[in-house]
């Protein structure tokens, strides 16, 4: 769950999981204390989505650059 397909531990997955646990525990605490359901912290949700998107985009960008360099070297 926390590893990339190549076996490396993913910082984004680990940090996202920690943030998710924090939000769930905070929501449970706030709900129990005030008897109101808290709002979703949208700016922090955007941060998590951005980190996930960057983590998924970087391998694609590396592949495009690697293919471009290879085609320049071979002259195609």
Backbone as JSON, one array per atom type, in Angstrom:
{
  "sequence": "XXXXXXXXXXXXXXXXXXXXXXXXXXXXXXXXXXXXXXXXXXXXXXXXXXXXXXXXXXXXXXXXXXXXXXXXXXXX",
  "N": [[0.82, -1.2, 0.0], [1.97, 1.25, 0.7], [4.08, 1.36, -0.99], [5.75, 1.99, -4.11], [5.4, 0.68, -7.5], [8.01, -0.12, -8.12], [9.08, -0.85, -5.71], [10.0, 1.05, -3.92], [9.42, 3.09, -1.02], [6.68, 5.26, -0.89], [6.65, 8.66, -0.4], [4.48, 10.37, -0.68], [2.25, 8.67, -0.42], [2.6, 7.71, 2.2], [2.59, 10.13, 3.72], [0.08, 11.08, 2.98], [-1.55, 9.09, 4.09], [-1.0, 9.45, 6.82], [-2.01, 12.05, 7.15], [-4.69, 11.52, 6.54], [-5.41, 9.82, 8.67], [-5.08, 11.67, 10.73], [-7.08, 13.58, 10.07], [-9.39, 12.01, 10.3], [-9.33, 11.24, 13.01], [-9.38, 13.79, 14.2], [-11.86, 14.72, 13.27], [-13.57, 12.9, 14.53], [-13.05, 13.55, 17.21], [-13.87, 16.29, 17.3], [-16.54, 16.02, 16.58], [-17.51, 14.46, 18.7], [-17.05, 16.22, 20.81], [-18.42, 18.66, 20.2], [-20.77, 17.89, 19.06], [-21.29, 18.38, 16.4], [-20.83, 17.97, 12.91], [-17.71, 18.39, 11.47], [-16.46, 20.68, 8.91], [-14.95, 19.82, 5.75], [-11.49, 20.31, 5.36], [-10.76, 22.11, 2.79], [-8.52, 23.35, 1.53], [-6.39, 21.8, 2.45], [-7.11, 19.33, 1.48], [-6.81, 19.8, -1.22], [-4.05, 20.12, -1.28], [-3.19, 17.49, -0.67], [-4.23, 16.15, -2.91], [-2.76, 17.43, -4.9], [-0.12, 16.65, -4.29], [-0.38, 13.91, -4.72], [-1.01, 13.93, -7.45], [1.32, 15.04, -8.56], [3.14, 13.06, -7.85], [2.22, 10.97, -9.45], [2.55, 12.05, -11.99], [5.26, 12.61, -12.46], [6.76, 10.16, -13.16], [5.76, 9.77, -15.78], [6.61, 12.09, -17.09], [9.38, 11.75, -16.89], [9.66, 9.5, -18.55], [8.89, 10.55, -21.04], [10.91, 12.48, -21.44], [13.15, 10.8, -21.43], [12.62, 9.22, -23.71], [12.69, 11.25, -25.66], [15.37, 12.1, -25.5], [16.63, 9.74, -26.25], [15.7, 9.51, -28.9], [16.87, 11.76, -30.04], [19.58, 11.13, -29.79], [19.75, 8.88, -31.44], [19.04, 9.96, -33.81], [16.51, 9.97, -34.91]],
  "CA": [[0.0, 0.0, 0.0], [2.82, 2.44, 0.8], [5.22, 1.23, -1.89], [5.58, 2.16, -5.54], [5.6, -0.59, -8.18], [9.42, -0.51, -8.12], [9.46, -1.28, -4.37], [10.37, 2.17, -3.05], [8.34, 3.63, -0.2], [6.2, 6.51, -1.45], [6.46, 9.73, 0.58], [3.12, 10.89, -0.85], [1.3, 7.72, 0.15], [2.77, 7.69, 3.66], [2.12, 11.4, 4.28], [-1.36, 11.13, 2.78], [-2.15, 8.2, 5.07], [-0.9, 10.11, 8.13], [-2.99, 13.14, 7.14], [-6.02, 10.93, 6.59], [-5.63, 9.41, 10.06], [-5.24, 12.9, 11.52], [-8.4, 14.17, 9.8], [-10.44, 11.15, 10.85], [-9.32, 11.35, 14.47], [-9.82, 15.14, 14.54], [-13.3, 14.8, 13.03], [-14.24, 12.15, 15.61], [-12.93, 14.35, 18.44], [-14.71, 17.49, 17.19], [-17.94, 15.58, 16.59], [-17.84, 14.04, 20.06], [-16.99, 17.36, 21.72], [-19.39, 19.71, 19.88], [-21.94, 17.25, 18.46], [-21.46, 18.91, 15.05], [-19.9, 17.38, 11.96], [-16.84, 19.46, 10.97], [-16.3, 20.84, 7.47], [-13.72, 19.31, 5.17], [-10.5, 21.37, 5.11], [-10.58, 22.02, 1.36], [-7.16, 23.68, 1.11], [-5.52, 20.67, 2.75], [-7.48, 18.26, 0.55], [-6.17, 20.17, -2.48], [-2.63, 19.81, -1.11], [-3.03, 16.04, -0.8], [-4.47, 15.8, -4.31], [-1.64, 17.94, -5.7], [1.02, 15.77, -4.05], [-0.65, 12.65, -5.41], [-0.9, 14.18, -8.88], [2.74, 15.21, -8.88], [3.75, 11.75, -7.72], [1.81, 10.17, -10.6], [2.96, 12.71, -13.22], [6.72, 12.6, -12.62], [7.24, 9.04, -13.98], [5.39, 10.0, -17.18], [7.49, 13.13, -17.62], [10.69, 11.12, -17.05], [9.61, 8.64, -19.71], [8.87, 11.41, -22.24], [12.25, 13.05, -21.6], [14.06, 9.7, -21.79], [12.34, 8.89, -25.11], [13.15, 12.36, -26.49], [16.83, 12.04, -25.53], [16.99, 8.57, -27.04], [15.44, 9.78, -30.3], [17.88, 12.73, -30.48], [20.84, 10.41, -29.91], [19.73, 7.98, -32.59], [18.79, 10.76, -34.99], [15.18, 9.7, -35.48]],
  "C": [[0.87, 1.26, 0.0], [3.98, 2.42, -0.18], [4.8, 1.48, -3.34], [5.76, 0.8, -6.21], [7.06, -1.06, -8.2], [9.94, -0.88, -6.73], [9.86, -0.17, -3.42], [9.16, 2.64, -2.26], [7.98, 5.01, -0.74], [5.95, 7.53, -0.34], [5.02, 10.23, 0.52], [2.09, 9.96, -0.22], [1.38, 7.69, 1.67], [2.23, 8.98, 4.28], [0.62, 11.54, 4.1], [-2.1, 10.27, 3.78], [-2.12, 8.82, 6.46], [-1.9, 11.25, 8.22], [-4.42, 12.61, 7.23], [-6.35, 10.48, 8.01], [-5.85, 10.61, 10.96], [-6.63, 13.5, 11.32], [-9.52, 13.33, 10.4], [-10.49, 11.28, 12.37], [-9.77, 12.74, 14.93], [-11.33, 15.29, 14.36], [-14.08, 14.06, 14.12], [-14.21, 12.95, 16.9], [-13.87, 15.55, 18.41], [-16.19, 17.11, 17.24], [-18.37, 15.17, 18.0], [-17.91, 15.23, 21.02], [-18.13, 18.36, 21.48], [-20.72, 19.17, 19.35], [-22.3, 17.86, 17.1], [-20.43, 18.24, 14.15], [-19.04, 18.5, 11.38], [-16.79, 19.49, 9.44], [-14.99, 20.2, 7.02], [-12.74, 20.47, 4.96], [-10.07, 21.34, 3.63], [-9.16, 22.34, 0.91], [-6.19, 22.53, 1.38], [-5.84, 19.47, 1.86], [-6.86, 18.53, -0.82], [-4.68, 19.87, -2.42], [-2.38, 18.31, -1.29], [-3.21, 15.61, -2.25], [-3.32, 16.26, -5.2], [-0.41, 17.06, -5.52], [0.83, 14.44, -4.76], [-0.5, 12.82, -6.91], [0.54, 14.33, -9.33], [3.44, 13.86, -8.85], [3.41, 10.85, -8.9], [2.31, 10.75, -11.91], [4.46, 12.58, -13.49], [7.22, 11.39, -13.42], [6.91, 9.21, -15.47], [6.31, 11.03, -17.82], [8.89, 12.56, -17.84], [10.74, 10.25, -18.29], [9.64, 9.46, -21.0], [10.25, 11.99, -22.49], [13.25, 11.98, -22.03], [13.87, 9.3, -23.26], [12.84, 9.98, -26.05], [14.67, 12.34, -26.62], [17.29, 10.88, -26.39], [16.78, 8.83, -28.54], [16.44, 10.8, -30.86], [19.23, 12.03, -30.7], [20.88, 9.51, -31.12], [19.44, 8.71, -33.89], [17.46, 10.51, -35.65], [14.22, 10.82, -35.17]]
}
